[in-house]
Amino acid sequence: MNLDEPADNSCINIFRTDHDDKFCQGCWRTLPETDHQDQVTDLKKADVAALPERRRREKG
């Protein structure tokens, strides 16, 4: 994580949950993780940005 650069936003402007209603199929974030992204710190955004790749790997 490089705090000198803005955190990536994995949003692709499609919010559709998986069949378990846990994660967005577009960005693999939960609904609470997508809320108020314009109001959270870059550190928090970076923490959230690391989650989708791990979820994709776990889901298979």
Secondary structure, 3 states (H helix, E strand, C coil): CCCCCCCCCCCCCCCCECCCCCCECCCCCCHHHHCCHHHCCHHHHHHHHCHHHHHHHHHC
